[in-house]
Amino acid sequence: MDVIQLLPRLHLLRFTVGQAYLWHDGDALTLIDSGTIGSARPIADAITSMGRSPGDIRRIVLTHFHEDHVGGAAELAALSGAEAFAHPLDAPFVTGEFPGPQPRLEDWERPIRAEVARHLPQGEPTHPERVTPVTDGEVLDFGGGARVLHVPGHTDGSIALLLPCEGVLFTGDTVAASPVDGSVIPGVFNLDKDQLLASFHRLAELDVDVACFGHGEPVVGGAAAALRKAADRRAAGG
């Protein structure tokens, strides 16, 4: 796992597949997503290396139920006592009550999906015992007030988090950065592409300076312009 400081209060935690983010508020930490299976110990070690304790994690906000985002949640919640949050439409899949629906892949996505699957850690996932539901418009107590945005499409219960006071947006997999040229693109491997694109355009209307994606390089500085450019390109058929 690579640990990259993006802002004085924000770290990127990058795994072989996907990434998570750690937000610092004084003596409290918030984790946005939790990596793949086996990520809990590397995350705990990274926090310790920062001079903090894993017990400082107060909350784990899960943008959606996919395994590369929730793999470390159960162990980290047990280790820290942190509260886990997810949208109610995805919560039953996060807790393992039901298996989550598979994405509706386009033909060009199938070989990419197969390649990604080859790099996912193997093993039986563990699930948080409890997940607190959060819905559109709710405000969580970190980053000066983090507003929950319901952005369905990648999954039915996908959420993004907006920190208006900080100008920071966590998009989950609704938005990504291209591995080819770093450009901002809509997320892939979606349950409903039309919904995903509507959610993508919703996020592109926000006034943010930093955009943190579930996959690909974050945009640190000028994120609103980058998101709007990508949305305009999509609207023009690009």
C-alpha positions as a Python dict, from the first residue, in 0.01 Angstrom:
ca = {
    (1, 'M'): (0, 0, 0),
    (2, 'D'): (124, 347, -90),
    (3, 'V'): (47, 643, 138),
    (4, 'I'): (42, 985, -30),
    (5, 'Q'): (-32, 1314, 141),
    (6, 'L'): (-261, 1523, -79),
    (7, 'L'): (-341, 1803, 169),
    (8, 'P'): (-230, 1871, 526),
    (9, 'R'): (-539, 1684, 651),
    (10, 'L'): (-585, 1433, 369),
    (11, 'H'): (-396, 1116, 273),
    (12, 'L'): (-449, 884, -22),
    (13, 'L'): (-411, 512, 56),
    (14, 'R'): (-343, 328, -270),
    (15, 'F'): (-381, -48, -307),
    (16, 'T'): (-310, -282, -596),
    (17, 'V'): (-675, -235, -691),
    (18, 'G'): (-846, 87, -587),
    (19, 'Q'): (-779, 334, -312),
    (20, 'A'): (-913, 482, 9),
    (21, 'Y'): (-872, 818, 179),
    (22, 'L'): (-792, 924, 534),
    (23, 'W'): (-919, 1259, 664),
    (24, 'H'): (-775, 1416, 981),
    (25, 'D'): (-981, 1628, 1224),
    (26, 'G'): (-776, 1708, 1533),
    (27, 'D'): (-779, 1387, 1737),
    (28, 'A'): (-1029, 1210, 1509),
    (29, 'L'): (-976, 1026, 1181),
    (30, 'T'): (-1229, 941, 912),
    (31, 'L'): (-1166, 668, 655),
    (32, 'I'): (-1344, 695, 322),
    (33, 'D'): (-1359, 337, 189),
    (34, 'S'): (-1138, 64, 330),
    (35, 'G'): (-956, -114, 50),
    (36, 'T'): (-955, -478, -53),
    (37, 'I'): (-949, -791, 163),
    (38, 'G'): (-640, -778, 385),
    (39, 'S'): (-614, -398, 384),
    (40, 'A'): (-692, -342, 752),
    (41, 'R'): (-343, -415, 886),
    (42, 'P'): (-160, -198, 628),
    (43, 'I'): (-402, 86, 701),
    (44, 'A'): (-354, 48, 1077),
    (45, 'D'): (25, 41, 1032),
    (46, 'A'): (13, 355, 816),
    (47, 'I'): (-187, 538, 1081),
    (48, 'T'): (64, 431, 1346),
    (49, 'S'): (350, 558, 1128),
    (50, 'M'): (181, 900, 1128),
    (51, 'G'): (205, 908, 1507),
    (52, 'R'): (-162, 828, 1547),
    (53, 'S'): (-348, 526, 1678),
    (54, 'P'): (-591, 308, 1480),
    (55, 'G'): (-828, 378, 1767),
    (56, 'D'): (-843, 737, 1642),
    (57, 'I'): (-1062, 621, 1351),
    (58, 'R'): (-1409, 743, 1444),
    (59, 'R'): (-1596, 651, 1127),
    (60, 'I'): (-1557, 448, 809),
    (61, 'V'): (-1771, 580, 524),
    (62, 'L'): (-1824, 329, 246),
    (63, 'T'): (-1910, 480, -91),
    (64, 'H'): (-2054, 147, -216),
    (65, 'F'): (-2047, -226, -150),
    (66, 'H'): (-1783, -351, -397),
    (67, 'E'): (-1508, -565, -246),
    (68, 'D'): (-1223, -328, -332),
    (69, 'H'): (-1392, -62, -117),
    (70, 'V'): (-1522, -256, 182),
    (71, 'G'): (-1259, -528, 227),
    (72, 'G'): (-1095, -380, 536),
    (73, 'A'): (-1407, -235, 697),
    (74, 'A'): (-1498, -518, 936),
    (75, 'E'): (-1150, -563, 1079),
    (76, 'L'): (-1087, -190, 1111),
    (77, 'A'): (-1424, -134, 1278),
    (78, 'A'): (-1347, -411, 1528),
    (79, 'L'): (-996, -279, 1587),
    (80, 'S'): (-1092, 85, 1634),
    (81, 'G'): (-1454, 81, 1744),
    (82, 'A'): (-1531, 304, 1445),
    (83, 'E'): (-1884, 336, 1314),
    (84, 'A'): (-1935, 220, 956),
    (85, 'F'): (-2170, 409, 723),
    (86, 'A'): (-2329, 318, 390),
    (87, 'H'): (-2640, 400, 192),
    (88, 'P'): (-2936, 176, 289),
    (89, 'L'): (-2960, 38, -65),
    (90, 'D'): (-2604, -99, -39),
    (91, 'A'): (-2594, -172, 335),
    (92, 'P'): (-2732, -531, 310),
    (93, 'F'): (-2448, -617, 72),
    (94, 'V'): (-2186, -450, 294),
    (95, 'T'): (-2300, -657, 592),
    (96, 'G'): (-2319, -976, 386),
    (97, 'E'): (-2691, -1023, 442),
    (98, 'F'): (-2733, -1064, 66),
    (99, 'P'): (-2493, -1099, -228),
    (100, 'G'): (-2465, -778, -425),
    (101, 'P'): (-2586, -756, -786),
    (102, 'Q'): (-2328, -789, -1062),
    (103, 'P'): (-2258, -492, -1293),
    (104, 'R'): (-2403, -487, -1641),
    (105, 'L'): (-2083, -489, -1841),
    (106, 'E'): (-2041, -351, -2189),
    (107, 'D'): (-1841, -571, -2425),
    (108, 'W'): (-1529, -354, -2404),
    (109, 'E'): (-1540, -367, -2023),
    (110, 'R'): (-1529, -747, -1998),
    (111, 'P'): (-1155, -803, -2057),
    (112, 'I'): (-1071, -507, -1831),
    (113, 'R'): (-1291, -649, -1556),
    (114, 'A'): (-1124, -990, -1592),
    (115, 'E'): (-780, -831, -1562),
    (116, 'V'): (-881, -637, -1251),
    (117, 'A'): (-1020, -955, -1094),
    (118, 'R'): (-682, -1124, -1139),
    (119, 'H'): (-524, -866, -909),
    (120, 'L'): (-783, -876, -631),
    (121, 'P'): (-665, -1052, -313),
    (122, 'Q'): (-817, -1394, -260),
    (123, 'G'): (-992, -1507, 55),
    (124, 'E'): (-1322, -1503, 232),
    (125, 'P'): (-1445, -1150, 303),
    (126, 'T'): (-1554, -1049, 649),
    (127, 'H'): (-1839, -806, 695),
    (128, 'P'): (-1912, -532, 949),
    (129, 'E'): (-2170, -645, 1201),
    (130, 'R'): (-2348, -311, 1185),
    (131, 'V'): (-2373, -36, 928),
    (132, 'T'): (-2534, 301, 995),
    (133, 'P'): (-2748, 408, 698),
    (134, 'V'): (-2691, 751, 545),
    (135, 'T'): (-2900, 912, 274),
    (136, 'D'): (-2884, 1209, 41),
    (137, 'G'): (-2846, 1542, 217),
    (138, 'E'): (-2731, 1408, 554),
    (139, 'V'): (-2426, 1577, 706),
    (140, 'L'): (-2155, 1377, 882),
    (141, 'D'): (-1941, 1529, 1155),
    (142, 'F'): (-1602, 1561, 988),
    (143, 'G'): (-1426, 1802, 756),
    (144, 'G'): (-1640, 2092, 876),
    (145, 'G'): (-1954, 1900, 780),
    (146, 'A'): (-1949, 1632, 511),
    (147, 'R'): (-2263, 1627, 299),
    (148, 'V'): (-2378, 1289, 169),
    (149, 'L'): (-2479, 1280, -198),
    (150, 'H'): (-2670, 979, -331),
    (151, 'V'): (-2521, 911, -676),
    (152, 'P'): (-2677, 587, -806),
    (153, 'G'): (-2561, 412, -1119),
    (154, 'H'): (-2236, 239, -1031),
    (155, 'T'): (-2445, 67, -764),
    (156, 'D'): (-2794, 155, -648),
    (157, 'G'): (-2661, 286, -317),
    (158, 'S'): (-2346, 464, -431),
    (159, 'I'): (-2269, 783, -242),
    (160, 'A'): (-2026, 1072, -275),
    (161, 'L'): (-1912, 1302, 5),
    (162, 'L'): (-1878, 1679, -28),
    (163, 'L'): (-1679, 1886, 220),
    (164, 'P'): (-1798, 2239, 127),
    (165, 'C'): (-1576, 2412, 382),
    (166, 'E'): (-1269, 2239, 240),
    (167, 'G'): (-1361, 2228, -129),
    (168, 'V'): (-1306, 1851, -133),
    (169, 'L'): (-1520, 1588, -306),
    (170, 'F'): (-1495, 1210, -264),
    (171, 'T'): (-1667, 1055, -565),
    (172, 'G'): (-1637, 681, -501),
    (173, 'D'): (-1654, 504, -839),
    (174, 'T'): (-1901, 744, -996),
    (175, 'V'): (-1599, 929, -1137),
    (176, 'A'): (-1251, 800, -1218),
    (177, 'A'): (-927, 916, -1374),
    (178, 'S'): (-817, 744, -1694),
    (179, 'P'): (-515, 516, -1648),
    (180, 'V'): (-404, 619, -1997),
    (181, 'D'): (-385, 998, -1975),
    (182, 'G'): (-524, 1092, -1632),
    (183, 'S'): (-831, 1262, -1777),
    (184, 'V'): (-1153, 1264, -1576),
    (185, 'I'): (-1401, 999, -1694),
    (186, 'P'): (-1727, 840, -1575),
    (187, 'G'): (-1683, 528, -1368),
    (188, 'V'): (-1696, 183, -1529),
    (189, 'F'): (-1848, -157, -1437),
    (190, 'N'): (-2185, -2, -1361),
    (191, 'L'): (-2524, -140, -1266),
    (192, 'D'): (-2707, 132, -1462),
    (193, 'K'): (-2502, 341, -1704),
    (194, 'D'): (-2772, 604, -1763),
    (195, 'Q'): (-2805, 662, -1389),
    (196, 'L'): (-2429, 673, -1358),
    (197, 'L'): (-2402, 946, -1620),
    (198, 'A'): (-2676, 1150, -1452),
    (199, 'S'): (-2489, 1122, -1122),
    (200, 'F'): (-2163, 1211, -1298),
    (201, 'H'): (-2319, 1531, -1430),
    (202, 'R'): (-2457, 1613, -1084),
    (203, 'L'): (-2108, 1597, -935),
    (204, 'A'): (-1970, 1805, -1221),
    (205, 'E'): (-2193, 2094, -1112),
    (206, 'L'): (-2024, 2124, -771),
    (207, 'D'): (-1777, 2396, -681),
    (208, 'V'): (-1477, 2194, -558),
    (209, 'D'): (-1102, 2231, -572),
    (210, 'V'): (-1005, 1870, -498),
    (211, 'A'): (-1171, 1557, -636),
    (212, 'C'): (-1079, 1217, -493),
    (213, 'F'): (-1174, 914, -702),
    (214, 'G'): (-1198, 546, -618),
    (215, 'H'): (-960, 470, -906),
    (216, 'G'): (-700, 694, -1067),
    (217, 'E'): (-509, 1005, -973),
    (218, 'P'): (-706, 1262, -772),
    (219, 'V'): (-738, 1615, -905),
    (220, 'V'): (-574, 1848, -654),
    (221, 'G'): (-648, 2203, -766),
    (222, 'G'): (-904, 2308, -1026),
    (223, 'A'): (-1122, 2000, -983),
    (224, 'A'): (-1447, 2177, -1071),
    (225, 'A'): (-1310, 2280, -1410),
    (226, 'A'): (-1182, 1928, -1477),
    (227, 'L'): (-1517, 1773, -1387),
    (228, 'R'): (-1713, 2020, -1599),
    (229, 'K'): (-1483, 1969, -1896),
    (230, 'A'): (-1539, 1594, -1872),
    (231, 'A'): (-1917, 1641, -1842),
    (232, 'D'): (-1922, 1874, -2143),
    (233, 'R'): (-1721, 1619, -2343),
    (234, 'R'): (-1974, 1348, -2254),
    (235, 'A'): (-2265, 1574, -2347),
    (236, 'A'): (-2102, 1638, -2684),
    (237, 'G'): (-2068, 1264, -2741),
    (238, 'G'): (-1697, 1242, -2661),
}
